[in-house]
Every structure is written in C-alpha cells, then in structure tokens.
Amino acid sequence: MKPAVVLLSGGIDSTTTLAIAIAEGYEAYALSFDYGQRHQIETESARRIADSLGAKEHRMAKIDLRIFGGSALTDEVDVPKKRSEKEIAHGIPITYVPARNTIFLAYALAWAEVIPAHDIFLGVNAIDYSGYPDCRPEFIKAFEKLANLATKAGVEGVHFQIHTPLIKFSKANIIRKAVELGVDLSFTHSCYDPSSDGLACGECDSCLLRLKGFREAGLKDPIRYATA
C-alpha cells in the first residue's frame, strides 16, 4: 500500500476524502490541526473519524493562529448567520482563516517527506466553497509546484502530488459519495458556531451549505441542530 498524508478537519469534505484515499488503496496518515479555533468539537470529530475509517496513523498538530486573528473562527468576531445563497456565493467571508490551507499543506508536506509519502490528499472543492481563495484549482496547482521545488525529496527526484478528488463535486455529490463509501456522517462536524453542548447552529454558512447538500442528495442529515 502506498502511504499518503490526508488532511482531516472533521467535516464532510475531508472525511469523504479520507474514505476515498483508503478506498483507492492508500495507507492513510491523517493530519488534523488544533489551530486555536474557537470550538474544539471539530478536533474531537477528526479523532473519531480517523479511528472509524481505519487511518494508519492520526496526528493532531497544535499551532495557534489566534496570534494573528482576522477570522471569525479564531477571533472575537461574530459568525455570519442566515445569509442567502447569493450572499454566501459573493466575496470572501469573515470565516476565511488567513492562509490556512497554505499552512496546513506545508505541515502535510513536511510529514510526507518524513514518512516518506509522495501523495497528499486535501478535501477542497471549487463549487460549494464559500469563496475561499485557497480552495481553488489554481492554488492547488501552485502549491504542488512549490512542493516539488522546496523540498529535499523534490530536489532528489521525488514528485509530490496533491490530490483533490472532490474539487469539482457539489456538496450533494460529496454526500452521495460518502454514503457510497459507507462513511458514518453522524461523526462529522461542519458548524462554525456550535452550542456549548456541540449542537450545530443551523444558520451559519457552513451549516446552510451542508443542509442544502443533504436536501439535494435526498437524504437526512444525521447530526443534531440547535434550531429546527
């Protein structure tokens, strides 16, 4: 089995990506981050998912992006609620964490060199992505080029590949793929502003995109929401 580093946040997209990597025969080394996000439920979800899907290893890197702030996920900034689909699709929202995917991929690349692994999986998609610039195909292509220029392994002839199997999937299609692969989606977490007991708010952009995806897939979301 070929080893691969898989970035795992605990959400539907990264969970489905982990399942895809394993289904394709990769030995998955799951990498998650405790980066100072305001709610720790996503790190708990990531641990459960890595265990349930059979990752070879799961590591939790601890970094602190709160020192920069600039995002509703790491700073004392209100998370936008009840936005329309048009509003969600327009511009870059305050839930964008500056350079997050660049930082996460750099960590994944470092671990890949050590394992060693030539493949890195990332669960971004360019359709239901809330306008984040680091989810676009051109960003992935640029980082892959950087990976092969900036590493000892790359200089010595290893070719790193960044896999984004969901890049052209809608949220509904991601959900269908997860179900097809037998993923327990009740383990996943998507909410930007969960309640103290871990219930999803049902009103932030991420919840709304998730609920829309389940509706379009013709399925019921198995997680619990604070709102009906």
N, C-alpha and C positions, 0 to 999 in steps of 0.2 A: 504494500500500500504506500502511495506517495504521501508524504506529510504536507500539510497546508495550514497556514495560520488563518483563522476565521474570526473577524471582528464581531463580537456578540454584545449587543446592548440590552437585550431582554425584550425588544419589540418584535412585532410580527415579521418585519423585513429581514432583520439579522437572524432571527430564529429559522425562518424558511431557508435562508442562505446556508446556514449550518447544516440543515437537513439535506439540502441539495449536494453540498460538498461530500457529505458522508455517503449519500446515495450514489454519487459518481465514483466512489471507491477511494476517496482521500482519507487519510488518517488526520483527524481534525484536532488542531491545537487552538482552543477557543481563547480569545483575549478580550477581556472586558475592562472597564475603567470606572474607578471611583474618582471622579474629577472635580468634586466639590459641588455636584448637582444638589439642588435643594431637597430632593426627595430620594431616599435610598432604596425605595421599593424596586427600582429597575435593576440594581445590583443583585438583590435577592432573587429576582426573576431570572437573571442571567445564570446564576448558580444552579437553579432548579432545571433550567433548560439544558445546560451543558451536561448535567448528570442524566437527564431523561433521554437525551438523544445519543448519548454514548460518546462524547468527545474523549479523545485520548488523554487530554490534559486541559485544565481550565485555569488560567491565571487572571488575577484582578490587579491591574496596575493602579497605584494610587498617585494621583497628581492633583494639583489644586489650581483650577482655572478661575477660582474666585478672586485670586490676586489681581486679575485683570478686569473681571466683571464684564459689563457690556452686553449681558443677555438676561432675559427673564428666567433662565434656567440656573444661573449662577449668581444672580444679583438680586437685590430687593426691588424688583420691577414687576409690576402686575402682568400676569399672563393674559393675553387677549382671549376673550370669550365670545361665543355666539356670533362669530363672523360668517358672512355669506361665502358661498363657493367663489364668487367673483373677488371678494376681498382677500380670501386665502390665496388665490392664484396671482394676486398682484403684489409685486415688490418682495423685499426680503424682510421677514417678520422679526420682531424683537426676541423671539425664541431661538434665533440663529446664535450659535456659540462661536465667537471668532476663531477661525482656523481649526475648528475641532477635528474635522476629518483628516486634515493635513497632519495634525499632531498624532492622531490615533494610527494613521497609516505609517508614520515614522516609527512608532513603537512596534507595530506589527512587522515592519521591515527588519528592525533590529533583532527581533526574536527569530524571524525566518532565517537570518544569517547564522544564528547560533544553532538552530535545530539539527541540521540545516534543511530548509524548505525553499522551494523556488516559486511557490504559489501562495497568494494571499487572496482571501475572499472578503468582499465587502457588500453589504445588502442595500446599496443605494438604488434608487430608481428615478428616472427623469420625467415621470408623468405626475404622480401624486407626491410631489416632494416639497411642497410649501415654499418654493422659491429659493431654497438653499443653494448657493453657488458651488459648494463642494460636493454636490450630488450629480453634477453634470458630466457627460461622457468626456468632454474636453479636459476636465480636471483630472479624471482617472488616467487618461492617456498621458497627460503631462507628468503625473506622479510616477507612472510606470517608467517613463524615460528617465526621470530623476533617480529612481531606484537602481537602474542599471548603470548610472554614471557615478553615483555617490557611495558605492559600497565596495568593499574588498572583493566580495564574491562576484559582483558585476564586472569589475576590472579583470578578474581572473577567468571570465568567460561564462559565468552563470547568467541565465536570462530569467529575471523575475517577471512574473505575470500577475497582474491584478485582475481577478475575476469578479465581474458584476452581473451575475446571472439574472437579476431582476431589473436591470437598467431600463428595459422597455415594457415592463409589466405595469398594469394598473393595480391599484390596491385590491380590487376584486379578484384579479388573476393571481396575485400573490397569495391571497387567502385560499383560493381553489387549489393552488399548488401545494400549500401547506397541508391541507386536508388530504390531498392525494398521497402525500408522503407520510401520513399518519402522525402529524405533529399535534400535540395537545395544546391548542391555542389558549386554554384557560391559564397556562403558565405565563403567558406573555403580558407585557405591560406597555402601554402607549401614552398614557396621560401625562401632560405637562404640569398638572396641578391637582394631584390626588388628595383625598381627605386624609386625616390623621390615621384612619384605620385602613388605608390603602384602596379605597373605592375611587374609581375613575370619575372625573368630574362630568364627563359627557358634553362639555361645552367648549373646551379648548380646540385649537385647530387639529391637533393630533387625534383627539377623540372623534371629532366630526369626520375626519378623513377615514378613520377606522370604521366608524358606524356606517358611513356611505359605502365602504368596500364590502362590508357584510351584507348590506341590503342588496347591492348589485350582484353579489355572488349567490343571493337567495338563501343565506344561512343566518343563523342566530349567533350573535357574539356571546361566548361563554363566560366572559368576565362580568363583574358586578359594577354598576354605576350608582353614583350618589343621587342622580336625577333619573326620573322615569324615562 
